[in-house]
């Protein structure tokens, strides 16, 4: 069994995420967990490794906007059919959004931006 190599604490979060890459968009993806370093999504489509994309994470009050890169994918079977878990590393997040993610992980609540 491989050793765990996570640098950031992850927290389960189940929210809708919109992904934009090139001229196309995938909407209605679900997040599985989040950290200040990235997010894990469930998608009906496989996304290529190293693909850079814009993310709109629809959390309470206002979305978190970030740029991320696909670092891994894994096909999984669910009751609704086959999907892909996609690990995305954040490469650009506004400081205020990063602070909201940190607060959510620490306290389990989203801070409403002022």
Gaussian input, Z-matrix of N, CA and C with variables (Angstrom, degrees):
# hf/3-21g

backbone

0 1
 N
 C     1     B1
 C     2     B2     1     A1
 N     3     B3     2     A2     1     D1
 C     4     B4     3     A3     2     D2
 C     5     B5     4     A4     3     D3
 N     6     B6     5     A5     4     D4
 C     7     B7     6     A6     5     D5
 C     8     B8     7     A7     6     D6
 N     9     B9     8     A8     7     D7
 C    10    B10     9     A9     8     D8
 C    11    B11    10    A10     9     D9
 N    12    B12    11    A11    10    D10
 C    13    B13    12    A12    11    D11
 C    14    B14    13    A13    12    D12
 N    15    B15    14    A14    13    D13
 C    16    B16    15    A15    14    D14
 C    17    B17    16    A16    15    D15
 N    18    B18    17    A17    16    D16
 C    19    B19    18    A18    17    D17
 C    20    B20    19    A19    18    D18
 N    21    B21    20    A20    19    D19
 C    22    B22    21    A21    20    D20
 C    23    B23    22    A22    21    D21
 N    24    B24    23    A23    22    D22
 C    25    B25    24    A24    23    D23
 C    26    B26    25    A25    24    D24
 N    27    B27    26    A26    25    D25
 C    28    B28    27    A27    26    D26
 C    29    B29    28    A28    27    D27
 N    30    B30    29    A29    28    D28
 C    31    B31    30    A30    29    D29
 C    32    B32    31    A31    30    D30
 N    33    B33    32    A32    31    D31
 C    34    B34    33    A33    32    D32
 C    35    B35    34    A34    33    D33
 N    36    B36    35    A35    34    D34
 C    37    B37    36    A36    35    D35
 C    38    B38    37    A37    36    D36
 N    39    B39    38    A38    37    D37
 C    40    B40    39    A39    38    D38
 C    41    B41    40    A40    39    D39
 N    42    B42    41    A41    40    D40
 C    43    B43    42    A42    41    D41
 C    44    B44    43    A43    42    D42
 N    45    B45    44    A44    43    D43
 C    46    B46    45    A45    44    D44
 C    47    B47    46    A46    45    D45
 N    48    B48    47    A47    46    D46
 C    49    B49    48    A48    47    D47
 C    50    B50    49    A49    48    D48
 N    51    B51    50    A50    49    D49
 C    52    B52    51    A51    50    D50
 C    53    B53    52    A52    51    D51
 N    54    B54    53    A53    52    D52
 C    55    B55    54    A54    53    D53
 C    56    B56    55    A55    54    D54
 N    57    B57    56    A56    55    D55
 C    58    B58    57    A57    56    D56
 C    59    B59    58    A58    57    D57
 N    60    B60    59    A59    58    D58
 C    61    B61    60    A60    59    D59
 C    62    B62    61    A61    60    D60
 N    63    B63    62    A62    61    D61
 C    64    B64    63    A63    62    D62
 C    65    B65    64    A64    63    D63
 N    66    B66    65    A65    64    D64
 C    67    B67    66    A66    65    D65
 C    68    B68    67    A67    66    D66
 N    69    B69    68    A68    67    D67
 C    70    B70    69    A69    68    D68
 C    71    B71    70    A70    69    D69
 N    72    B72    71    A71    70    D70
 C    73    B73    72    A72    71    D71
 C    74    B74    73    A73    72    D72
 N    75    B75    74    A74    73    D73
 C    76    B76    75    A75    74    D74
 C    77    B77    76    A76    75    D75
 N    78    B78    77    A77    76    D76
 C    79    B79    78    A78    77    D77
 C    80    B80    79    A79    78    D78
 N    81    B81    80    A80    79    D79
 C    82    B82    81    A81    80    D80
 C    83    B83    82    A82    81    D81
 N    84    B84    83    A83    82    D82
 C    85    B85    84    A84    83    D83
 C    86    B86    85    A85    84    D84
 N    87    B87    86    A86    85    D85
 C    88    B88    87    A87    86    D86
 C    89    B89    88    A88    87    D87
 N    90    B90    89    A89    88    D88
 C    91    B91    90    A90    89    D89
 C    92    B92    91    A91    90    D90
 N    93    B93    92    A92    91    D91
 C    94    B94    93    A93    92    D92
 C    95    B95    94    A94    93    D93
 N    96    B96    95    A95    94    D94
 C    97    B97    96    A96    95    D95
 C    98    B98    97    A97    96    D96
 N    99    B99    98    A98    97    D97
 C   100   B100    99    A99    98    D98
 C   101   B101   100   A100    99    D99
 N   102   B102   101   A101   100   D100
 C   103   B103   102   A102   101   D101
 C   104   B104   103   A103   102   D102
 N   105   B105   104   A104   103   D103
 C   106   B106   105   A105   104   D104
 C   107   B107   106   A106   105   D105
 N   108   B108   107   A107   106   D106
 C   109   B109   108   A108   107   D107
 C   110   B110   109   A109   108   D108
 N   111   B111   110   A110   109   D109
 C   112   B112   111   A111   110   D110
 C   113   B113   112   A112   111   D111
 N   114   B114   113   A113   112   D112
 C   115   B115   114   A114   113   D113
 C   116   B116   115   A115   114   D114
 N   117   B117   116   A116   115   D115
 C   118   B118   117   A117   116   D116
 C   119   B119   118   A118   117   D117
 N   120   B120   119   A119   118   D118
 C   121   B121   120   A120   119   D119
 C   122   B122   121   A121   120   D120
 N   123   B123   122   A122   121   D121
 C   124   B124   123   A123   122   D122
 C   125   B125   124   A124   123   D123
 N   126   B126   125   A125   124   D124
 C   127   B127   126   A126   125   D125
 C   128   B128   127   A127   126   D126
 N   129   B129   128   A128   127   D127
 C   130   B130   129   A129   128   D128
 C   131   B131   130   A130   129   D129
 N   132   B132   131   A131   130   D130
 C   133   B133   132   A132   131   D131
 C   134   B134   133   A133   132   D132
 N   135   B135   134   A134   133   D133
 C   136   B136   135   A135   134   D134
 C   137   B137   136   A136   135   D135
 N   138   B138   137   A137   136   D136
 C   139   B139   138   A138   137   D137
 C   140   B140   139   A139   138   D138
 N   141   B141   140   A140   139   D139
 C   142   B142   141   A141   140   D140
 C   143   B143   142   A142   141   D141
 N   144   B144   143   A143   142   D142
 C   145   B145   144   A144   143   D143
 C   146   B146   145   A145   144   D144
 N   147   B147   146   A146   145   D145
 C   148   B148   147   A147   146   D146
 C   149   B149   148   A148   147   D147
 N   150   B150   149   A149   148   D148
 C   151   B151   150   A150   149   D149
 C   152   B152   151   A151   150   D150
 N   153   B153   152   A152   151   D151
 C   154   B154   153   A153   152   D152
 C   155   B155   154   A154   153   D153
 N   156   B156   155   A155   154   D154
 C   157   B157   156   A156   155   D155
 C   158   B158   157   A157   156   D156
 N   159   B159   158   A158   157   D157
 C   160   B160   159   A159   158   D158
 C   161   B161   160   A160   159   D159
 N   162   B162   161   A161   160   D160
 C   163   B163   162   A162   161   D161
 C   164   B164   163   A163   162   D162
 N   165   B165   164   A164   163   D163
 C   166   B166   165   A165   164   D164
 C   167   B167   166   A166   165   D165
 N   168   B168   167   A167   166   D166
 C   169   B169   168   A168   167   D167
 C   170   B170   169   A169   168   D168
 N   171   B171   170   A170   169   D169
 C   172   B172   171   A171   170   D170
 C   173   B173   172   A172   171   D171
 N   174   B174   173   A173   172   D172
 C   175   B175   174   A174   173   D173
 C   176   B176   175   A175   174   D174
 N   177   B177   176   A176   175   D175
 C   178   B178   177   A177   176   D176
 C   179   B179   178   A178   177   D177
 N   180   B180   179   A179   178   D178
 C   181   B181   180   A180   179   D179
 C   182   B182   181   A181   180   D180
 N   183   B183   182   A182   181   D181
 C   184   B184   183   A183   182   D182
 C   185   B185   184   A184   183   D183
 N   186   B186   185   A185   184   D184
 C   187   B187   186   A186   185   D185
 C   188   B188   187   A187   186   D186
 N   189   B189   188   A188   187   D187
 C   190   B190   189   A189   188   D188
 C   191   B191   190   A190   189   D189
 N   192   B192   191   A191   190   D190
 C   193   B193   192   A192   191   D191
 C   194   B194   193   A193   192   D192
 N   195   B195   194   A194   193   D193
 C   196   B196   195   A195   194   D194
 C   197   B197   196   A196   195   D195
 N   198   B198   197   A197   196   D196
 C   199   B199   198   A198   197   D197
 C   200   B200   199   A199   198   D198
 N   201   B201   200   A200   199   D199
 C   202   B202   201   A201   200   D200
 C   203   B203   202   A202   201   D201
 N   204   B204   203   A203   202   D202
 C   205   B205   204   A204   203   D203
 C   206   B206   205   A205   204   D204
 N   207   B207   206   A206   205   D205
 C   208   B208   207   A207   206   D206
 C   209   B209   208   A208   207   D207
 N   210   B210   209   A209   208   D208
 C   211   B211   210   A210   209   D209
 C   212   B212   211   A211   210   D210
 N   213   B213   212   A212   211   D211
 C   214   B214   213   A213   212   D212
 C   215   B215   214   A214   213   D213
 N   216   B216   215   A215   214   D214
 C   217   B217   216   A216   215   D215
 C   218   B218   217   A217   216   D216
 N   219   B219   218   A218   217   D217
 C   220   B220   219   A219   218   D218
 C   221   B221   220   A220   219   D219
 N   222   B222   221   A221   220   D220
 C   223   B223   222   A222   221   D221
 C   224   B224   223   A223   222   D222
 N   225   B225   224   A224   223   D223
 C   226   B226   225   A225   224   D224
 C   227   B227   226   A226   225   D225
 N   228   B228   227   A227   226   D226
 C   229   B229   228   A228   227   D227
 C   230   B230   229   A229   228   D228
 N   231   B231   230   A230   229   D229
 C   232   B232   231   A231   230   D230
 C   233   B233   232   A232   231   D231
 N   234   B234   233   A233   232   D232
 C   235   B235   234   A234   233   D233
 C   236   B236   235   A235   234   D234
 N   237   B237   236   A236   235   D235
 C   238   B238   237   A237   236   D236
 C   239   B239   238   A238   237   D237
 N   240   B240   239   A239   238   D238
 C   241   B241   240   A240   239   D239
 C   242   B242   241   A241   240   D240
 N   243   B243   242   A242   241   D241
 C   244   B244   243   A243   242   D242
 C   245   B245   244   A244   243   D243
 N   246   B246   245   A245   244   D244
 C   247   B247   246   A246   245   D245
 C   248   B248   247   A247   246   D246
 N   249   B249   248   A248   247   D247
 C   250   B250   249   A249   248   D248
 C   251   B251   250   A250   249   D249
 N   252   B252   251   A251   250   D250
 C   253   B253   252   A252   251   D251
 C   254   B254   253   A253   252   D252
 N   255   B255   254   A254   253   D253
 C   256   B256   255   A255   254   D254
 C   257   B257   256   A256   255   D255
 N   258   B258   257   A257   256   D256
 C   259   B259   258   A258   257   D257
 C   260   B260   259   A259   258   D258
 N   261   B261   260   A260   259   D259
 C   262   B262   261   A261   260   D260
 C   263   B263   262   A262   261   D261
 N   264   B264   263   A263   262   D262
 C   265   B265   264   A264   263   D263
 C   266   B266   265   A265   264   D264
 N   267   B267   266   A266   265   D265
 C   268   B268   267   A267   266   D266
 C   269   B269   268   A268   267   D267
 N   270   B270   269   A269   268   D268
 C   271   B271   270   A270   269   D269
 C   272   B272   271   A271   270   D270
 N   273   B273   272   A272   271   D271
 C   274   B274   273   A273   272   D272
 C   275   B275   274   A274   273   D273
 N   276   B276   275   A275   274   D274
 C   277   B277   276   A276   275   D275
 C   278   B278   277   A277   276   D276
 N   279   B279   278   A278   277   D277
 C   280   B280   279   A279   278   D278
 C   281   B281   280   A280   279   D279
 N   282   B282   281   A281   280   D280
 C   283   B283   282   A282   281   D281
 C   284   B284   283   A283   282   D282
 N   285   B285   284   A284   283   D283
 C   286   B286   285   A285   284   D284
 C   287   B287   286   A286   285   D285
 N   288   B288   287   A287   286   D286
 C   289   B289   288   A288   287   D287
 C   290   B290   289   A289   288   D288
 N   291   B291   290   A290   289   D289
 C   292   B292   291   A291   290   D290
 C   293   B293   292   A292   291   D291
 N   294   B294   293   A293   292   D292
 C   295   B295   294   A294   293   D293
 C   296   B296   295   A295   294   D294
 N   297   B297   296   A296   295   D295
 C   298   B298   297   A297   296   D296
 C   299   B299   298   A298   297   D297
 N   300   B300   299   A299   298   D298
 C   301   B301   300   A300   299   D299
 C   302   B302   301   A301   300   D300
 N   303   B303   302   A302   301   D301
 C   304   B304   303   A303   302   D302
 C   305   B305   304   A304   303   D303
 N   306   B306   305   A305   304   D304
 C   307   B307   306   A306   305   D305
 C   308   B308   307   A307   306   D306
 N   309   B309   308   A308   307   D307
 C   310   B310   309   A309   308   D308
 C   311   B311   310   A310   309   D309
 N   312   B312   311   A311   310   D310
 C   313   B313   312   A312   311   D311
 C   314   B314   313   A313   312   D312
 N   315   B315   314   A314   313   D313
 C   316   B316   315   A315   314   D314
 C   317   B317   316   A316   315   D315
 N   318   B318   317   A317   316   D316
 C   319   B319   318   A318   317   D317
 C   320   B320   319   A319   318   D318
 N   321   B321   320   A320   319   D319
 C   322   B322   321   A321   320   D320
 C   323   B323   322   A322   321   D321
 N   324   B324   323   A323   322   D322
 C   325   B325   324   A324   323   D323
 C   326   B326   325   A325   324   D324
 N   327   B327   326   A326   325   D325
 C   328   B328   327   A327   326   D326
 C   329   B329   328   A328   327   D327
 N   330   B330   329   A329   328   D328
 C   331   B331   330   A330   329   D329
 C   332   B332   331   A331   330   D330
 N   333   B333   332   A332   331   D331
 C   334   B334   333   A333   332   D332
 C   335   B335   334   A334   333   D333
 N   336   B336   335   A335   334   D334
 C   337   B337   336   A336   335   D335
 C   338   B338   337   A337   336   D336
 N   339   B339   338   A338   337   D337
 C   340   B340   339   A339   338   D338
 C   341   B341   340   A340   339   D339

   B1=1.4460
   B2=1.5296
   B3=1.3352
   B4=1.4517
   B5=1.5218
   B6=1.3231
   B7=1.4533
   B8=1.5159
   B9=1.3029
   B10=1.4602
   B11=1.5236
   B12=1.3450
   B13=1.4555
   B14=1.5220
   B15=1.2798
   B16=1.4625
   B17=1.5307
   B18=1.3349
   B19=1.4572
   B20=1.5211
   B21=1.3402
   B22=1.4561
   B23=1.5195
   B24=1.3251
   B25=1.4553
   B26=1.5191
   B27=1.3372
   B28=1.4696
   B29=1.5195
   B30=1.3328
   B31=1.4616
   B32=1.5273
   B33=1.3345
   B34=1.4669
   B35=1.5283
   B36=1.3113
   B37=1.4669
   B38=1.5193
   B39=1.2992
   B40=1.4573
   B41=1.5223
   B42=1.3323
   B43=1.4612
   B44=1.5238
   B45=1.3145
   B46=1.4628
   B47=1.5346
   B48=1.3214
   B49=1.4622
   B50=1.5221
   B51=1.3183
   B52=1.4617
   B53=1.5281
   B54=1.3278
   B55=1.4615
   B56=1.5209
   B57=1.3286
   B58=1.4549
   B59=1.5286
   B60=1.3326
   B61=1.4650
   B62=1.5184
   B63=1.3311
   B64=1.4680
   B65=1.5219
   B66=1.3146
   B67=1.4602
   B68=1.5223
   B69=1.3149
   B70=1.4631
   B71=1.5294
   B72=1.3164
   B73=1.4650
   B74=1.5152
   B75=1.3177
   B76=1.4561
   B77=1.5219
   B78=1.3219
   B79=1.4557
   B80=1.5179
   B81=1.3018
   B82=1.4534
   B83=1.5126
   B84=1.3373
   B85=1.4610
   B86=1.5197
   B87=1.3215
   B88=1.4624
   B89=1.5155
   B90=1.3203
   B91=1.4606
   B92=1.5247
   B93=1.3166
   B94=1.4653
   B95=1.5232
   B96=1.3312
   B97=1.4574
   B98=1.5200
   B99=1.3438
   B100=1.4575
   B101=1.5194
   B102=1.3298
   B103=1.4593
   B104=1.5205
   B105=1.3326
   B106=1.4627
   B107=1.5215
   B108=1.3241
   B109=1.4589
   B110=1.5098
   B111=1.3479
   B112=1.4619
   B113=1.5135
   B114=1.3323
   B115=1.4574
   B116=1.5245
   B117=1.3262
   B118=1.4696
   B119=1.5181
   B120=1.3509
   B121=1.4613
   B122=1.5142
   B123=1.3263
   B124=1.4599
   B125=1.5216
   B126=1.3427
   B127=1.4600
   B128=1.5206
   B129=1.3399
   B130=1.4613
   B131=1.5269
   B132=1.3391
   B133=1.4619
   B134=1.5180
   B135=1.3252
   B136=1.4579
   B137=1.5194
   B138=1.3093
   B139=1.4574
   B140=1.5217
   B141=1.3304
   B142=1.4634
   B143=1.5225
   B144=1.3296
   B145=1.4613
   B146=1.5257
   B147=1.3150
   B148=1.4659
   B149=1.5282
   B150=1.3263
   B151=1.4644
   B152=1.5262
   B153=1.3310
   B154=1.4615
   B155=1.5205
   B156=1.3293
   B157=1.4635
   B158=1.5183
   B159=1.3271
   B160=1.4634
   B161=1.5244
   B162=1.3223
   B163=1.4608
   B164=1.5246
   B165=1.3095
   B166=1.4604
   B167=1.5195
   B168=1.3331
   B169=1.4612
   B170=1.5269
   B171=1.3234
   B172=1.4638
   B173=1.5236
   B174=1.3214
   B175=1.4599
   B176=1.5261
   B177=1.3389
   B178=1.4664
   B179=1.5273
   B180=1.2827
   B181=1.4604
   B182=1.5247
   B183=1.3001
   B184=1.4661
   B185=1.5222
   B186=1.3419
   B187=1.4656
   B188=1.5248
   B189=1.3222
   B190=1.4593
   B191=1.5227
   B192=1.3306
   B193=1.4586
   B194=1.5248
   B195=1.3298
   B196=1.4643
   B197=1.5218
   B198=1.3211
   B199=1.4670
   B200=1.5135
   B201=1.3270
   B202=1.4521
   B203=1.5095
   B204=1.3256
   B205=1.4626
   B206=1.5173
   B207=1.3359
   B208=1.4656
   B209=1.5250
   B210=1.3397
   B211=1.4650
   B212=1.5239
   B213=1.3345
   B214=1.4697
   B215=1.5244
   B216=1.3339
   B217=1.4649
   B218=1.5242
   B219=1.3180
   B220=1.4631
   B221=1.5239
   B222=1.3287
   B223=1.4610
   B224=1.5257
   B225=1.3384
   B226=1.4655
   B227=1.5207
   B228=1.3189
   B229=1.4593
   B230=1.5198
   B231=1.3445
   B232=1.4600
   B233=1.5217
   B234=1.3234
   B235=1.4671
   B236=1.5264
   B237=1.3330
   B238=1.4642
   B239=1.5256
   B240=1.3270
   B241=1.4671
   B242=1.5163
   B243=1.3226
   B244=1.4614
   B245=1.5251
   B246=1.3232
   B247=1.4552
   B248=1.5201
   B249=1.3252
   B250=1.4557
   B251=1.5181
   B252=1.3295
   B253=1.4538
   B254=1.5203
   B255=1.3170
   B256=1.4558
   B257=1.5197
   B258=1.3205
   B259=1.4559
   B260=1.5131
   B261=1.3277
   B262=1.4609
   B263=1.5211
   B264=1.3206
   B265=1.4622
   B266=1.5250
   B267=1.3414
   B268=1.4582
   B269=1.5226
   B270=1.3310
   B271=1.4649
   B272=1.5273
   B273=1.3289
   B274=1.4634
   B275=1.5247
   B276=1.3328
   B277=1.4672
   B278=1.5241
   B279=1.3244
   B280=1.4628
   B281=1.5275
   B282=1.3365
   B283=1.4727
   B284=1.5276
   B285=1.3388
   B286=1.4722
   B287=1.5294
   B288=1.3418
   B289=1.4666
   B290=1.5230
   B291=1.3333
   B292=1.4661
   B293=1.5316
   B294=1.3284
   B295=1.4710
   B296=1.5285
   B297=1.3368
   B298=1.4711
   B299=1.5256
   B300=1.3377
   B301=1.4706
   B302=1.5237
   B303=1.3368
   B304=1.4712
   B305=1.5224
   B306=1.3333
   B307=1.4652
   B308=1.5202
   B309=1.3416
   B310=1.4601
   B311=1.5229
   B312=1.3213
   B313=1.4657
   B314=1.5285
   B315=1.3168
   B316=1.4653
   B317=1.5280
   B318=1.3521
   B319=1.4632
   B320=1.5240
   B321=1.3269
   B322=1.4585
   B323=1.5144
   B324=1.3449
   B325=1.4684
   B326=1.5271
   B327=1.3247
   B328=1.4622
   B329=1.5130
   B330=1.3247
   B331=1.4590
   B332=1.5264
   B333=1.3236
   B334=1.4634
   B335=1.5221
   B336=1.3543
   B337=1.4670
   B338=1.5264
   B339=1.3293
   B340=1.4735
   B341=1.5096
   A1=108.88
   A2=115.96
   A3=120.29
   A4=110.81
   A5=115.51
   A6=119.95
   A7=110.62
   A8=116.18
   A9=121.54
   A10=108.76
   A11=117.12
   A12=121.19
   A13=112.52
   A14=119.14
   A15=121.66
   A16=110.75
   A17=114.42
   A18=120.31
   A19=111.19
   A20=116.72
   A21=121.27
   A22=110.32
   A23=115.50
   A24=121.84
   A25=109.28
   A26=116.65
   A27=121.56
   A28=109.52
   A29=114.43
   A30=121.40
   A31=108.11
   A32=117.80
   A33=118.83
   A34=110.46
   A35=115.98
   A36=121.38
   A37=106.66
   A38=115.83
   A39=120.90
   A40=108.45
   A41=115.67
   A42=122.14
   A43=109.03
   A44=115.62
   A45=121.17
   A46=109.57
   A47=114.51
   A48=120.99
   A49=108.44
   A50=115.57
   A51=121.38
   A52=107.12
   A53=116.31
   A54=122.33
   A55=107.90
   A56=115.77
   A57=121.25
   A58=108.41
   A59=115.34
   A60=119.31
   A61=108.64
   A62=115.61
   A63=121.72
   A64=108.04
   A65=117.60
   A66=120.91
   A67=112.39
   A68=117.14
   A69=119.00
   A70=110.74
   A71=114.47
   A72=120.05
   A73=109.20
   A74=115.78
   A75=122.80
   A76=105.83
   A77=116.47
   A78=118.91
   A79=109.24
   A80=114.89
   A81=119.72
   A82=115.01
   A83=118.00
   A84=119.23
   A85=107.96
   A86=116.91
   A87=121.17
   A88=109.73
   A89=115.05
   A90=119.40
   A91=108.50
   A92=115.30
   A93=121.42
   A94=111.00
   A95=116.22
   A96=120.70
   A97=109.23
   A98=114.82
   A99=120.74
   A100=109.20
   A101=115.95
   A102=123.24
   A103=106.45
   A104=117.58
   A105=118.30
   A106=110.68
   A107=117.54
   A108=121.23
   A109=115.00
   A110=118.47
   A111=118.60
   A112=112.75
   A113=114.38
   A114=121.60
   A115=108.91
   A116=116.16
   A117=121.44
   A118=107.49
   A119=115.23
   A120=121.89
   A121=111.10
   A122=115.34
   A123=122.95
   A124=106.55
   A125=116.73
   A126=121.89
   A127=111.10
   A128=117.63
   A129=119.61
   A130=111.85
   A131=116.80
   A132=122.01
   A133=110.39
   A134=115.39
   A135=120.01
   A136=108.20
   A137=116.90
   A138=121.51
   A139=108.23
   A140=117.31
   A141=119.54
   A142=112.71
   A143=115.64
   A144=121.78
   A145=109.08
   A146=115.76
   A147=125.52
   A148=113.73
   A149=118.03
   A150=121.39
   A151=108.63
   A152=116.81
   A153=122.13
   A154=108.17
   A155=115.82
   A156=119.87
   A157=111.58
   A158=114.56
   A159=122.53
   A160=107.76
   A161=116.75
   A162=122.25
   A163=109.66
   A164=115.97
   A165=121.86
   A166=106.19
   A167=116.02
   A168=122.53
   A169=107.11
   A170=116.35
   A171=121.58
   A172=111.81
   A173=114.51
   A174=121.79
   A175=108.92
   A176=117.89
   A177=120.35
   A178=112.72
   A179=115.92
   A180=128.44
   A181=113.05
   A182=118.87
   A183=120.85
   A184=108.44
   A185=116.72
   A186=119.22
   A187=112.44
   A188=115.08
   A189=122.44
   A190=105.97
   A191=116.51
   A192=122.34
   A193=107.56
   A194=115.98
   A195=120.22
   A196=110.10
   A197=115.31
   A198=121.55
   A199=105.66
   A200=115.34
   A201=119.48
   A202=111.87
   A203=114.52
   A204=121.95
   A205=108.92
   A206=116.47
   A207=121.37
   A208=108.33
   A209=116.48
   A210=120.33
   A211=112.31
   A212=117.36
   A213=120.28
   A214=110.19
   A215=115.19
   A216=121.89
   A217=108.44
   A218=115.13
   A219=120.84
   A220=108.15
   A221=117.03
   A222=120.51
   A223=109.02
   A224=115.96
   A225=121.55
   A226=109.19
   A227=115.29
   A228=121.38
   A229=108.48
   A230=116.18
   A231=121.35
   A232=108.52
   A233=116.49
   A234=120.70
   A235=111.47
   A236=116.76
   A237=121.46
   A238=112.94
   A239=118.03
   A240=121.16
   A241=111.53
   A242=115.74
   A243=120.86
   A244=110.55
   A245=115.12
   A246=123.11
   A247=108.14
   A248=115.59
   A249=121.53
   A250=109.35
   A251=115.68
   A252=119.92
   A253=105.34
   A254=115.74
   A255=120.89
   A256=108.84
   A257=116.55
   A258=122.21
   A259=109.51
   A260=116.25
   A261=121.49
   A262=109.10
   A263=115.41
   A264=122.01
   A265=108.07
   A266=116.84
   A267=119.71
   A268=108.91
   A269=116.41
   A270=120.07
   A271=111.19
   A272=116.14
   A273=120.40
   A274=109.15
   A275=115.59
   A276=122.38
   A277=106.81
   A278=117.15
   A279=120.15
   A280=108.83
   A281=117.44
   A282=119.92
   A283=113.54
   A284=117.43
   A285=119.16
   A286=111.55
   A287=117.69
   A288=120.19
   A289=110.97
   A290=116.65
   A291=119.97
   A292=109.82
   A293=116.94
   A294=120.84
   A295=110.72
   A296=117.71
   A297=120.70
   A298=110.79
   A299=116.94
   A300=120.54
   A301=110.01
   A302=117.16
   A303=121.03
   A304=111.08
   A305=117.25
   A306=121.11
   A307=110.99
   A308=116.50
   A309=119.86
   A310=110.44
   A311=117.26
   A312=120.75
   A313=110.37
   A314=116.80
   A315=120.82
   A316=112.20
   A317=116.86
   A318=120.97
   A319=114.50
   A320=116.76
   A321=120.15
   A322=113.99
   A323=117.13
   A324=120.52
   A325=109.24
   A326=115.20
   A327=120.62
   A328=108.95
   A329=116.07
   A330=121.70
   A331=108.27
   A332=116.41
   A333=121.17
   A334=108.10
   A335=117.17
   A336=119.09
   A337=111.01
   A338=116.13
   A339=119.14
   A340=111.24
   D1=137.01
   D2=-179.26
   D3=-73.60
   D4=147.65
   D5=174.85
   D6=-75.57
   D7=150.28
   D8=179.50
   D9=-73.15
   D10=130.99
   D11=-176.67
   D12=-117.17
   D13=19.25
   D14=-176.67
   D15=-68.11
   D16=137.45
   D17=175.28
   D18=-95.70
   D19=-20.53
   D20=-174.65
   D21=-125.45
   D22=143.76
   D23=174.94
   D24=-68.24
   D25=135.18
   D26=179.61
   D27=-107.49
   D28=149.14
   D29=178.59
   D30=-129.06
   D31=132.71
   D32=175.55
   D33=-60.16
   D34=137.06
   D35=175.77
   D36=-151.83
   D37=131.15
   D38=-177.48
   D39=-120.11
   D40=91.12
   D41=179.57
   D42=-135.17
   D43=161.71
   D44=177.14
   D45=-75.51
   D46=142.46
   D47=178.97
   D48=-131.60
   D49=134.41
   D50=174.86
   D51=-104.56
   D52=130.70
   D53=-178.59
   D54=-116.77
   D55=130.77
   D56=178.44
   D57=-122.20
   D58=124.77
   D59=174.61
   D60=-142.58
   D61=139.13
   D62=-171.79
   D63=54.20
   D64=-127.74
   D65=179.69
   D66=-104.03
   D67=10.50
   D68=-177.40
   D69=-114.85
   D70=162.32
   D71=179.60
   D72=-137.41
   D73=141.11
   D74=171.11
   D75=-108.43
   D76=125.24
   D77=-179.97
   D78=-115.83
   D79=158.26
   D80=175.48
   D81=77.48
   D82=15.75
   D83=174.07
   D84=-70.19
   D85=152.93
   D86=178.24
   D87=-108.89
   D88=138.60
   D89=172.62
   D90=-83.47
   D91=153.55
   D92=176.20
   D93=-112.43
   D94=-39.08
   D95=174.34
   D96=-159.42
   D97=166.77
   D98=-176.34
   D99=-143.77
   D100=150.86
   D101=170.41
   D102=-140.33
   D103=175.06
   D104=176.41
   D105=-68.78
   D106=-15.43
   D107=-179.62
   D108=-95.48
   D109=-15.32
   D110=-178.05
   D111=174.38
   D112=-172.81
   D113=-176.20
   D114=-143.56
   D115=148.02
   D116=174.77
   D117=-110.32
   D118=128.22
   D119=-176.43
   D120=-116.96
   D121=159.24
   D122=170.99
   D123=-112.90
   D124=122.83
   D125=-173.55
   D126=-132.97
   D127=145.26
   D128=174.15
   D129=-74.84
   D130=-15.82
   D131=-179.42
   D132=-115.47
   D133=145.01
   D134=173.01
   D135=-81.23
   D136=136.94
   D137=176.01
   D138=-108.89
   D139=139.09
   D140=-176.04
   D141=-68.26
   D142=143.73
   D143=177.22
   D144=-58.53
   D145=143.55
   D146=-179.82
   D147=74.19
   D148=3.36
   D149=177.59
   D150=-68.32
   D151=129.33
   D152=178.11
   D153=-98.23
   D154=137.27
   D155=-175.80
   D156=-149.11
   D157=163.23
   D158=173.26
   D159=-93.00
   D160=139.20
   D161=179.83
   D162=-121.57
   D163=136.77
   D164=170.41
   D165=-119.46
   D166=106.18
   D167=-175.95
   D168=-96.92
   D169=111.11
   D170=-170.85
   D171=-84.81
   D172=81.93
   D173=178.51
   D174=-97.93
   D175=165.45
   D176=-178.60
   D177=-54.16
   D178=144.84
   D179=176.31
   D180=82.12
   D181=-56.69
   D182=177.26
   D183=-160.69
   D184=149.15
   D185=-175.67
   D186=-68.84
   D187=151.86
   D188=168.58
   D189=-90.28
   D190=127.11
   D191=178.95
   D192=-107.48
   D193=132.94
   D194=-178.74
   D195=-150.42
   D196=161.26
   D197=167.89
   D198=-108.97
   D199=139.51
   D200=-178.12
   D201=-143.89
   D202=167.23
   D203=-179.36
   D204=-128.07
   D205=134.13
   D206=177.19
   D207=-68.38
   D208=124.52
   D209=178.50
   D210=-110.00
   D211=-20.34
   D212=175.06
   D213=-162.60
   D214=157.24
   D215=172.44
   D216=-137.52
   D217=152.42
   D218=178.92
   D219=-147.44
   D220=125.71
   D221=177.74
   D222=-76.37
   D223=135.35
   D224=179.75
   D225=-133.20
   D226=149.78
   D227=177.74
   D228=-101.26
   D229=130.06
   D230=177.53
   D231=-124.17
   D232=175.74
   D233=176.90
   D234=-62.43
   D235=-27.00
   D236=-179.38
   D237=-89.85
   D238=-2.43
   D239=-178.91
   D240=126.06
   D241=-167.50
   D242=-179.44
   D243=-86.14
   D244=135.72
   D245=178.47
   D246=-134.25
   D247=178.11
   D248=177.13
   D249=-123.72
   D250=130.15
   D251=166.89
   D252=-84.34
   D253=134.87
   D254=-176.55
   D255=-127.34
   D256=122.15
   D257=176.25
   D258=-92.64
   D259=121.23
   D260=-177.90
   D261=-118.89
   D262=127.66
   D263=176.27
   D264=-93.52
   D265=128.71
   D266=176.45
   D267=-69.37
   D268=134.09
   D269=174.60
   D270=-115.63
   D271=-13.72
   D272=175.98
   D273=-155.62
   D274=119.93
   D275=177.47
   D276=-140.91
   D277=133.89
   D278=177.18
   D279=-59.88
   D280=144.19
   D281=-179.83
   D282=-54.33
   D283=-39.40
   D284=-179.10
   D285=-68.55
   D286=-33.39
   D287=176.59
   D288=-72.38
   D289=-37.81
   D290=176.30
   D291=-61.80
   D292=-40.66
   D293=178.20
   D294=-63.83
   D295=-38.22
   D296=177.45
   D297=-64.06
   D298=-41.29
   D299=177.91
   D300=-63.12
   D301=-45.27
   D302=179.28
   D303=-59.38
   D304=-43.02
   D305=179.52
   D306=-64.70
   D307=-41.72
   D308=178.77
   D309=-60.69
   D310=-45.01
   D311=-178.55
   D312=-65.20
   D313=-41.46
   D314=-178.27
   D315=-71.71
   D316=-45.26
   D317=-170.92
   D318=-110.76
   D319=-11.48
   D320=-178.24
   D321=75.23
   D322=15.91
   D323=177.73
   D324=-133.01
   D325=150.68
   D326=176.74
   D327=-91.45
   D328=134.37
   D329=175.92
   D330=-85.61
   D331=129.10
   D332=178.83
   D333=-78.26
   D334=124.99
   D335=-179.35
   D336=-63.53
   D337=144.99
   D338=179.65
   D339=-93.11

